[in-house]
Amino acid sequence: MQAPDDDIQASGPRWFRQLRRAVLWAPWVVATLAVVYGVGRFGADEPVAYRGIAEHFKYGSTGGERESGFPYWIWQALPKICPEHLPGDGYASLGMIYEPGKDLPVGVSKRFHLGIDRVFLNCAVCHASTVRDAPGAAPRLVLGMPAHRFDIRAFESFFFNCASSAKFRTEFIVPQIEALNGGLSWLDRNLVYPVAIGLMRERLLMLKERFAFVFDQPQWGPGRVDTFNSAKVLFNFPMHQLPPKELLGASDFPSIWLQGPRMLRDDGKRMELHWDGNNTHTEERNKSAAFGTGTTPPTIELGAIARVEDWLLNLQPPAWPYAIDAELAQRGFALYERYCAQCHGRDGRDFSGPRVGHVTPIGEVATDRARLDSYTYELAVNQATLYAGYPHRFRHFRKTFGYANMPLDGIWLRAPYLHNGSVPTLRDLLEPAARRPRSFYRGNDVYDPRRVGFVADRAADGDRRFFLFDTSLPGNGNEGHEGAAYGTELPGADKDALVEYLKTF
């Protein structure tokens, strides 16, 4: 390639020849610098990393920011732009948890990608929450427990509704970003953020259309998600043509402690995982869950997820922090062995038992069947195509006929109870369905140590964060897990003793 100054004549003053050479080379220099800047900025892909495993769990990336991430400054600006679509002040009003000094809630990670900081969800958003001893007490953050305060459907609705509004435009969002961060460069103000706003708006409106079926369902409320109908969207199922019984799958977030003992039953076989036992391999279960954090097969951070997997093998639930009546608990131990141990393990750490990790037929357990019916054989077949061509292709998803018997480690922090969270406390679960609360409030983190669950009988002076859960609505039924075999016919004193023993788990 001929250099720009090869044809420069030797005639003329020296200063003139140098000036002409500089003028001819200037575009090349500018272009080179622009390429270097563009590659350096827009080609970078750097997640915020954390050395400590607890911080990594709370704020580390699973890879979802690449495909699904929101620009960090747009994330920060939107609660100011669209406050009318939130139940209160910012993302905290959706049940998201902010630690002191943190600019992002627990369960949100950050990555520099495509020239800007981008954020999205990670595992902790669904598997961490808080507990308070009294309304005015400081909350304690507990990792691994169900995110019983996080309303993921309200979270999605906020972004969908904001994107549909006339305020999701550059002229509203960019000034708010500048007010928050102290100013933008010319490039960011006039190119980067206008493009990001347009792309984000189009993607959110597309997702709103694809998830339109959700808004025909009863409200889920905090602590619940319809996992597998979202998976059907991923596979382009014609959601508007599916039978109505397949479209009601909202269930509680589970706890994720002590995954190591869950990998094997005492008979040497793998436990059946998910509420309906549709997979026996934690590795596939975890990669499937990662799709909920925005990942895809090419973008998933397998190393980052493996760190969390290893940590969860032996992560212990916190011990019961209140007083226990030792004599009453000892009476409860005998009752537990008789009525519960075969299905739920010898205690909160020993998961042995002939039916632990097995699926109990729906006709026997008789709990609300909506979650079971929502997971279909057709979906299981489609899931087998995920990661096709990868060494970790899904091979173990299957359709079952009931719900899996879970170990009860940390059961005191897993309220509300049953797979759909339709029973507020353990003491209520030991009553026949006709005597269980027909409605109660979800989303409170104040604990009730007597009945073992979160305070559910009032909305704390009309606090909009608390959700009135109605068990008469489709998918919300509180029936089942009752009768002589389940202890619901015991005298009241025996039920109290059984609950006292379960506090030790």
Secondary structure, 3 states (H helix, E strand, C coil): CCCCCCCCCCCCCHHHHHHHHHHHHHHHHHHHHHHHHHHHHHCCEEECCCCCHHHHHHHCCCCHHHHHCEEHHHHHHHHHHCHHHCCCCCHHHHCCCCCCCCCCCCCEEEEEECCEEEEEECHHHCCEEEEECCCCCCCEEEECCCCCCCCHHHHHHHHHHHHHCCCCCHHHHHHHHHHHHCCCCHHHHHHHHHHHHHHHHHHHHHHHHHCHHHHHCCCCCCCEECHHHHHHHHCCCCHHHCCHHHHCCCEECCCCCCHHHHCCCCCCCCCCECCCCCECCHHHHHHHHHHHHCCCCCCCCHHHHHHHHHHHCCCCCCCCCCCCCHHHHHHHHHHHHHHCHHHHCCCCCCCCCCCCCCEEEHHHHCCCCHHHHHCCHHHHHHHCCCCCCCCCCCCCCCCCCEEECCCCCCHHHCCCECCCCCECEHHHHCCCHHHCCCEEEECCCEEECCCCEECCCCCCCCCCCCEEEECCCCCCCCCCCCCHHHCCCCCHHHHHHHHHHHCCC
